[in-house]
């Protein structure tokens, strides 16, 4: 059987003994950016929507949503959602000048996520 979302298959409550859950996600950006993040959880974003969310003014990473999740099991809970953090213009690749003084290298093409977990 094909699956559109591996994480949803893992945390679908089957078998019941698995008892795994995916934390809700929030984007730590403007209201408009958060609206796009919310939409991304229920549908595929259009290319322009993804590009906007990936822009420096929003999350600033090439793969802003959909790839990273925080999965928790029994005995672990969270006080709130997982947070996608904006990296703005800190992640882009730029070749820079020949002397390399203004070269910028990406540390990742994913946005960092954080969550406060209780054990």
Backbone bond lengths (Angstrom), bond angles and torsions (degrees), N, CA, C in turn:
res aa  C-N    CA-C-N  psi(-1)  N-CA   C-N-CA  omega(-1)  CA-C   N-CA-C  phi
1 X - - - 1.442 - - 1.531 108.95 -
2 X 1.327 116.84 135.43 1.449 122.00 177.13 1.515 110.13 -84.47
3 X 1.314 116.10 148.36 1.456 121.34 178.99 1.516 108.91 -127.42
4 X 1.311 116.59 136.34 1.458 121.23 177.26 1.527 110.66 -80.18
5 X 1.330 117.30 -27.45 1.455 120.93 -176.72 1.523 110.14 -140.40
6 X 1.316 116.67 107.36 1.457 121.30 179.70 1.528 111.13 -60.88
7 X 1.326 117.49 -41.65 1.463 119.67 -177.71 1.525 110.74 -63.49
8 X 1.325 117.92 -36.63 1.466 120.26 177.71 1.529 110.92 -68.78
9 X 1.312 117.76 -32.83 1.457 121.09 176.46 1.527 110.97 -67.96
10 X 1.316 116.54 -38.79 1.462 121.04 -178.77 1.524 110.92 -68.68
11 X 1.330 116.96 -39.39 1.466 121.36 -174.25 1.530 112.01 -108.08
12 X 1.332 117.40 39.11 1.468 120.39 -176.95 1.529 113.64 -94.30
13 X 1.336 116.83 4.73 1.463 119.96 179.15 1.515 114.17 83.31
14 X 1.324 117.40 6.37 1.459 122.12 179.46 1.525 109.32 -120.27
15 X 1.253 122.18 123.57 1.455 126.10 -6.98 1.525 110.26 -71.67
16 X 1.292 116.06 157.92 1.464 121.44 -176.45 1.526 112.34 -57.82
17 X 1.316 117.47 -31.69 1.465 121.39 -178.60 1.529 112.16 -68.19
18 X 1.327 117.48 -18.13 1.466 119.87 -179.45 1.527 110.95 -63.10
19 X 1.325 117.41 -41.46 1.460 123.04 172.75 1.527 112.74 49.22
20 X 1.327 117.22 49.03 1.459 122.22 178.46 1.516 109.79 -109.58
21 X 1.301 116.59 151.54 1.458 120.54 177.86 1.512 110.81 -143.25
22 X 1.312 115.15 153.92 1.457 122.42 176.92 1.524 107.34 -104.22
23 X 1.316 116.73 129.82 1.461 119.68 178.37 1.524 110.35 -66.95
24 X 1.327 116.11 141.71 1.458 120.15 170.52 1.519 107.53 -58.73
25 X 1.332 116.01 156.68 1.459 120.08 -176.60 1.522 110.84 -122.15
26 X 1.303 114.81 146.42 1.454 122.49 179.42 1.518 107.25 -135.24
27 X 1.311 116.89 143.73 1.460 121.00 175.58 1.515 108.57 -101.22
28 X 1.291 116.33 124.07 1.464 122.96 -176.59 1.530 109.33 -82.69
29 X 1.354 115.43 65.32 1.465 121.73 -179.23 1.519 108.75 -144.24
30 X 1.316 116.72 -164.67 1.463 122.29 -177.23 1.526 112.23 -61.23
31 X 1.322 115.66 167.13 1.466 120.59 178.20 1.525 111.71 -59.48
32 X 1.339 117.07 -40.78 1.472 120.54 179.34 1.530 110.35 -64.37
33 X 1.316 116.94 -41.68 1.464 121.00 177.54 1.511 111.53 -65.09
34 X 1.336 116.64 -40.88 1.460 120.12 177.99 1.520 110.25 -63.39
35 X 1.327 117.83 -37.28 1.466 120.73 178.02 1.524 110.46 -61.42
36 X 1.326 117.43 -40.92 1.469 120.63 176.68 1.517 110.91 -65.37
37 X 1.328 117.39 -41.30 1.468 120.66 178.37 1.522 110.49 -61.05
38 X 1.318 117.01 -42.29 1.463 121.56 179.11 1.521 110.25 -63.26
39 X 1.325 116.75 -43.94 1.459 120.39 178.50 1.530 111.41 -62.83
40 X 1.326 116.86 -36.08 1.463 121.16 -179.09 1.520 112.37 -64.06
41 X 1.326 116.99 -22.66 1.462 120.32 178.57 1.529 112.06 -77.42
42 X 1.334 117.60 -18.85 1.465 119.80 -176.55 1.523 113.76 -116.64
43 X 1.335 117.36 -11.14 1.468 120.17 178.56 1.523 109.29 -156.74
44 X 1.334 115.38 163.22 1.456 119.81 174.33 1.526 108.52 -73.91
45 X 1.314 116.80 132.55 1.451 120.42 176.21 1.521 109.63 -75.53
46 X 1.320 116.00 151.59 1.458 120.19 174.14 1.527 108.19 -71.02
47 X 1.309 117.05 164.56 1.463 120.53 178.35 1.528 111.12 -58.52
48 X 1.346 119.80 -46.04 1.468 118.45 177.79 1.536 113.12 -62.27
49 X 1.329 118.22 -36.32 1.465 120.71 177.76 1.520 111.00 -65.50
50 X 1.324 116.87 -43.31 1.465 120.93 178.50 1.518 110.30 -64.01
51 X 1.337 116.83 -42.19 1.463 120.28 179.04 1.523 111.27 -62.83
52 X 1.332 116.90 -38.70 1.460 120.24 178.15 1.529 110.27 -64.95
53 X 1.306 117.12 -46.50 1.462 121.40 179.66 1.529 111.27 -63.78
54 X 1.328 116.71 -31.32 1.464 121.43 179.93 1.532 112.85 -82.53
55 X 1.317 117.63 -9.62 1.469 120.59 -176.54 1.529 111.70 -68.77
56 X 1.326 115.18 161.67 1.471 121.63 -179.17 1.526 112.62 -58.48
57 X 1.327 117.54 -29.70 1.463 120.78 -178.38 1.521 112.61 -78.45
58 X 1.318 117.40 -10.56 1.459 121.29 178.97 1.529 108.34 -115.29
59 X 1.349 118.53 -108.39 1.469 119.10 -177.71 1.524 113.51 -89.74
60 X 1.329 117.93 -30.73 1.456 120.66 173.18 1.514 116.21 79.32
61 X 1.327 119.02 21.02 1.459 120.49 177.35 1.524 109.55 -133.12
62 X 1.322 116.19 148.56 1.460 121.92 -173.20 1.522 112.90 -60.08
63 X 1.307 118.41 -36.78 1.466 122.71 178.43 1.524 108.30 -114.38
64 X 1.344 117.51 79.12 1.454 119.69 -169.79 1.523 115.45 -70.18
65 X 1.312 118.21 -31.05 1.463 120.31 -175.78 1.523 109.46 -148.39
66 X 1.327 115.18 166.12 1.453 120.47 172.08 1.514 116.22 91.71
67 X 1.310 118.37 -20.07 1.460 120.10 -176.13 1.520 113.37 -100.72
68 X 1.292 116.91 -31.46 1.460 121.04 -174.17 1.522 110.30 -112.72
69 X 1.316 115.69 137.81 1.456 122.12 179.84 1.524 108.19 -144.86
70 X 1.331 116.22 163.30 1.456 120.84 174.15 1.520 107.31 -117.19
71 X 1.309 114.61 117.90 1.463 123.58 -177.86 1.521 108.22 -102.77
72 X 1.334 117.12 131.75 1.465 120.90 179.52 1.517 110.16 -123.36
73 X 1.316 114.85 152.60 1.456 121.17 -179.86 1.514 111.43 -118.56
74 X 1.324 116.77 -169.52 1.467 122.12 -177.94 1.532 111.90 -55.50
75 X 1.324 115.72 138.86 1.451 120.99 178.02 1.513 114.64 83.82
76 X 1.314 117.09 -0.91 1.464 120.63 179.93 1.524 107.61 -123.53
77 X 1.328 116.19 129.12 1.454 119.55 174.11 1.512 108.79 -140.30
78 X 1.308 115.67 174.83 1.451 121.06 -176.07 1.521 110.20 -131.08
79 X 1.326 116.24 147.53 1.459 121.41 177.13 1.525 112.22 -77.17
80 X 1.309 117.31 -11.48 1.464 120.90 -177.40 1.513 110.39 -167.03
81 X 1.307 116.23 -170.81 1.459 119.79 -178.15 1.534 111.94 -75.59
82 X 1.305 114.98 164.80 1.464 120.36 168.79 1.527 106.73 -71.44
83 X 1.312 117.24 145.96 1.464 121.76 -177.22 1.520 110.61 -112.82
84 X 1.344 116.62 124.18 1.463 121.51 167.21 1.526 105.50 -81.13
85 X 1.310 117.74 122.40 1.454 121.01 -177.86 1.519 110.87 -98.92
86 X 1.300 115.52 139.70 1.457 121.12 178.42 1.523 109.86 -74.71
87 X 1.316 115.28 136.58 1.459 119.86 173.27 1.523 110.13 -111.52
88 X 1.341 115.97 3.36 1.464 120.89 175.21 1.508 112.85 50.66
89 X 1.313 116.86 -124.93 1.464 120.95 -178.04 1.526 112.06 -99.85
90 X 1.320 118.53 18.83 1.465 121.19 -175.71 1.523 114.24 -83.58
91 X 1.319 119.12 -7.81 1.455 119.25 -170.24 1.521 114.40 -112.20
92 X 1.301 119.18 -12.48 1.462 120.77 -172.60 1.510 114.46 -65.68
93 X 1.336 115.81 147.75 1.455 121.04 173.79 1.526 108.90 -84.72
94 X 1.301 116.62 133.71 1.446 121.42 176.12 1.524 107.13 -145.19
95 X 1.321 115.39 125.28 1.463 119.89 -176.79 1.517 111.73 -64.64
96 X 1.332 117.86 -34.59 1.454 120.47 178.65 1.514 113.01 79.55
97 X 1.282 116.00 -172.43 1.459 122.55 -179.46 1.526 109.15 -78.42
98 X 1.331 117.19 165.40 1.482 119.21 -179.12 1.526 113.84 -54.87
99 X 1.329 118.45 -31.88 1.470 119.39 179.89 1.532 111.85 -79.22
100 X 1.338 117.35 -8.26 1.454 121.26 174.51 1.516 115.84 77.19
101 X 1.329 118.17 5.92 1.462 120.17 -175.38 1.523 113.12 -66.64
102 X 1.327 118.76 -26.47 1.459 119.95 -179.52 1.530 111.64 -111.29
103 X 1.313 116.72 21.20 1.457 121.19 179.33 1.525 110.52 -69.12
104 X 1.329 115.76 137.58 1.451 121.60 177.49 1.521 107.71 -126.89
105 X 1.304 117.49 129.28 1.457 121.74 178.11 1.518 109.66 -115.56
106 X 1.307 115.45 140.72 1.459 120.29 179.47 1.524 110.24 -72.18
107 X 1.319 116.47 136.02 1.459 120.02 174.31 1.526 109.95 -85.60
108 X 1.325 116.08 -25.55 1.457 121.38 178.64 1.514 108.14 -167.20
109 X 1.327 116.76 157.58 1.461 118.99 173.45 1.528 110.49 -102.41
110 X 1.325 117.07 9.04 1.458 123.20 176.37 1.519 108.57 -110.17
111 X 1.327 116.28 149.81 1.456 120.28 174.25 1.526 109.20 -80.06
112 X 1.321 116.82 142.40 1.471 117.85 176.51 1.522 110.26 -67.76
113 X 1.328 115.40 148.43 1.459 122.10 175.57 1.514 108.69 -123.14
114 X 1.317 115.12 142.63 1.455 119.85 176.07 1.530 109.40 -130.84
115 X 1.308 115.23 158.10 1.459 121.19 174.78 1.531 107.57 -156.47
116 X 1.303 115.45 145.09 1.469 120.59 174.51 1.520 106.23 -96.14
117 X 1.326 115.93 114.75 1.451 121.35 -176.97 1.521 111.54 -105.55
118 X 1.308 116.20 144.01 1.456 122.41 176.59 1.526 108.45 -114.10
119 X 1.321 116.56 130.59 1.467 121.81 -179.36 1.501 110.31 -106.73
